[in-house]
Amino acid sequence: MTNWLRVASRLGFAFFTVYLVVSLTFAVVTLTGDPNTAAVRWGVAAGGGDAAAQQAAVDAYRQARNLDGPVFDRYVRWMTNVLTLDWGQSYNLGAPVTTLIVERAPYTLAYLVPGVLVSVAVGVSGGVFAAFRHNSLVDRIVTSVAYLGFGVPSFWLALVFIVVVGPALGWETGFSTAEGALGGENLRGYLLPTAVFATGLTAGQLQHARSQTVIHLNATFVRLLRAMGVGPRGTVKHVLRNAAVPLLTLFFSDLLGIVVVSVYVVEYVFGIPGLAMLSYDAIFNRDLPVLLGTTFLVVFVGVVSNLVQDMVYPLVDPRIDGGDGSR
């Protein structure tokens, strides 16, 4: 298979993945009952409205949200809007979905990017350092820290930081949208969320970097290097070059898994008005335009990450043929 055909096949699979996930999201939201209609009925009934008034209120609610048409027509319209990035307006916030995403994204990136950078730097360097001291006290400490980081739930750690660490350091954990994502006290407020987010990812990088380095340290080429008199620095360079591909694979899989789960926990507990909270509110309020927009964004990031991963492989290890994993 030529490189062009390989790229085309991967792009085709990427588009199919985005289409499938967005379609499933639409089906789950559309084909399940809407609890908000009960709230609408209750509100009218509490005001003394009869059954006809309640039904009229429900019909108006569904019409305002474009829920009164045939499901297939709504599906075609929504899929067209999603794929053309015309996600419409939020039912609850009354603003364009693209505007909301642009406004909320800096709040998420403000703790996500530093958390990723810190976890990669600390995790990979710590794991390699421990592997070169295999079965030593340092190795046992690093391994224990990695298991502890995996075992501590993010929500529990976030609550501990809010209740114990924040007050002890005199740090406020609230966020103000009036000051902007990086304005005022918001900037210092990202320190605790960044620490919580980076904990699980750092633990994964520690464990994976250590295990892959230990495996390659027992390889024949390392014994040959040592027999040739190559020093520790040269050995580390060759080991990292050979371990780079599995480490990249594990990094992307860990990152996507932790981002999808942890950002919801971090933003909900700390009250960060980021993309995860926007998506959470959309799920809770059945705000379909926002939900489809945020879902598309998450899936798009995941698909692009996999494509980047495939393209980086040949650069890291030229023996890999075109990023498909074959040598």
N, C-alpha and C positions, 0 to 999 in steps of 0.2 A: 504494500500500500504506500503510495507516495505521500509526501508531507502534506500536500494540498488536500488530498482525500481524507487524511487523518484529521486535519484541522476541521474540515467540513463535517465529518462525522461527529466530532466532539461538539461543535457548535450546534448541530442538529439535536444531539442528545441534551444539550444545555437548554435549548428552547423548549423541548418536550418536557423536561423536568419542571421548568417554570410554569408551563401551561397546565401540567398535571396538578401541581401543588395549589395553584391559584384556583383551579376548577374544584378541587376537593374542598378548599376553604369556602368557596361560594356555596357548594352543596350543603356543607355542614350548617352554615348560617341560615341559608334560605329554607331548607327542608325540615328544619327543626322548629318547634314552637317558639313564639316570641313572648317572653314573660312580661314585656312592657305593655302588651295589650291589656293584660289583667290590671296593671297599674292605672292605665287610662280608664278602664271601666270603673275601677274603684274610686278614682277621682271624681268622675261624673256622678256616680251613685252617692258619694259623700256630700255632693252639692244638691242632692234631691232629684237628680235626673232619673227618668224611667228607663226601661230596657231599650226603647227606641233611641233615646238620647245617647245611651251608652254605645249602642251599635254605630250611631252616626259619628261619635267621637273616634271610635276605633277605625271606621272607614276613612275618616279624615287623616288620622295618624298614618295609616297604611298608604294613602294617596300621597301624602307629603314626602314619604320615603320611597316612592315608586315601587311599592310592594303589592299593588293591586293588579298588575298586569300578569300575563302568562309567564310561567317560570322560564320557559325556553327563550322568550323574547328578552326577558331581563338578563338572562345569562349571556346572550349574544351581545347585548348592549354593554354589559359590564366588561366582558372580555375584550371587546373592541376598545373601550375606554382605558382599560388597564394596559393593553399592549401598545397603545398610542400615548401612554403616560398622561392621559386626560382623566384623572381620577375623580373629578367632580368636587363637590363641596361636602364638608362634614355635616351630618344631620344635626349633631348636638352643638358643635362649635361655630357653625355657620361660615367657616373660612375654607378656602381651597385646600385640598389635601396636600398638594405639593408645597404650598406655603407653610403648612403645619409641619411637614417633614423637615423642610429647610430650617425652620425656627427651632425645632426640638433636637435636631441632629448634633449641634455643638455641645449640648448638655451630656449626651451619651459619649461622644468622642473625647470629651474633656477628661474622663476617668478611664475610658477603654484604651486609648492609645498609650498613655503612660503605664497602665497596668500590663499591657502586652510587652512593651519594651523592657520593663523591669523584670518581668517573669522570664523572658527569653535570656536576658543577660545573666540573671542570678541562677536560673535553672540549669542552663547549659554549662556555664562555667563551674557551678557547684557540683553538677553531676560528673563532669570530666575530672575535676579535682578529686572527688571521692573515688572514682574508678581507678585512678592511678595510685591510690592508697587502699586498694582492695583489702577487706577484712581488718582494717585498722579501726581505731576508735573514731577517727574522722568519718570513715565510711559508714560506720554504724549510726553515728549521729545524723548524717545526711539522709540515710535510709529512713530513720525514725521520723525525721522532720517531714519527709515526703509522704509517708503513710499518715502522719498526723494531719497534714494539709489536705489529703484526700478525705480523711474521715470526718473532719469538722464540717458540719452543714453551713452553707453560706448564710442562711437566714439567722442561725444562732450566732455566728461570728459577727454579723452585722448588728444584731441586738446588743451583744457584749460591747462592741465599739461605741454604740450610741449611749448605753447606760453607764458604762464604766470608763472607757478610754476618753471619749469626748469631754465629759465633765471634768475628768482629772487634768486634761490639758487645756481646759477652758475654751474648747472649740464648739462653735455652733454647727448643727447639722442641717439646718433649714436652708432652702434655696429660694431666691427671689428672681422671678422672671423679669421684673422691672429693671434690674441692673445688668441684664444680659448674662450669657453663659459664663463669661470669664470676668465679670465685673464685681467689684466690691468684695463682700465676704464669700461669694460663691467660689472663688478660686481656692481659698483655704479649705472650704467645705468638701472639695473633691479628694482630699488626702485619705480620709477613712474609707470612702467607697472604693478608691483605687486599691487600697490595701486588701479589702475584702475580695475584690474581683481578681487581684493578682495571686491570692493565696492558692486557690485550686490550680490555676494554670502553672504557677511556679512549681508546685508539687509534682505535676505531671511532667514538666520539663526536667526536673531533678531525677525522677525515676527513669525516664526514657533515656536521657543522656548518659546516666550512669550505666544502665544495662547494655546499651549499644556500645559504649566505650569498653566495657568489660569483655564483651564478645569479641571485639576487634583486637583487644590487647592479647587475646589468646590465639590470634591468627598466625599463620606461618610467616607472613611478610613482616610482622612486628619482631619476631625472633630473629629474622634475617637482618632487619635494621639494627637491632641491638648487637648482633654478631659483627656487623660492619662498623660498629663504634658510633652510631648515630645517637646523639644526646636526647634528653627528655623533650626539649622543644621540637626537635625534628620529628620525634615519634608522635607527639601530640598533633602536629600538622598532618602527618600521613593518616593517623587514626581518624581525625575529624573529617578529612576528605572522604574516606571510605564510609564513615557513619553518617555523612550529611544527608543522603537520600532517605534512609529510614527515619532520621530525625525530622526532616522536612514533612514527611508523610504524617508522622505522629503529631507534629506541631499543628498542622492544618486541621487534622481531625479533632484534636483537643481544643483548639481555639474555637472552632465552629460549635462544638458541643457545649463548651462553657459559656460562650457568648449567648447562645440561644436560651440557656437556662439562667445563668447568673445575672444577666442584665435586668431581667424581670425582678429577681429577688432584691438586687442592689437598689434599683430605682424605686421599688415599692416601699422598702424599709426606710431608706434615707429620704424619700420624698423628692427624688430628682425628676424634674419635668422633661425627661428625655423621650426617646423613641419607644422604649419599652413601656413606659407609663401611657404614652399615647395609644399604643396598641392594646394595652390592658383595658383602658377606658373604652376603647372601641369595642372590645369583646363584651365587656360588661353592659354597655349601652346599645349593643348591636348596631353600631355605626358602620355599615357595610363599606362605604367608600374609603374610610380611614383604615378599616381592617384589611381590605384588599390591597391598598397602597402599601401598608407596612409589611404585609405578607410578601408582596412582590419584591420589596426592597430586601428583605431577609433572604429570600430564595435567590435573588440576583447576586447578592454578595457571596452566598455559598457557592453558586455555580462559577462565578468569576474566580473565586479562590481556588477551586479545583482546576480551572483552566490555567491559572498562573502556576499552580503547583506542577502541572504536566509540562509546561514550557520551561520551568526552571530546572527540571531534572537533567536535561542534556547539558546545561551550562555547568551544573555541579559535577556531573559525572559523564564525560563524553562517550563512555561506553554504552550508555542508554540510547537506544535508537528512537529519536524523535519524540520522546516523552511518553511512549506507551509501555514503558517498563521492561522491554526486551533488550537484551544485550548482544 
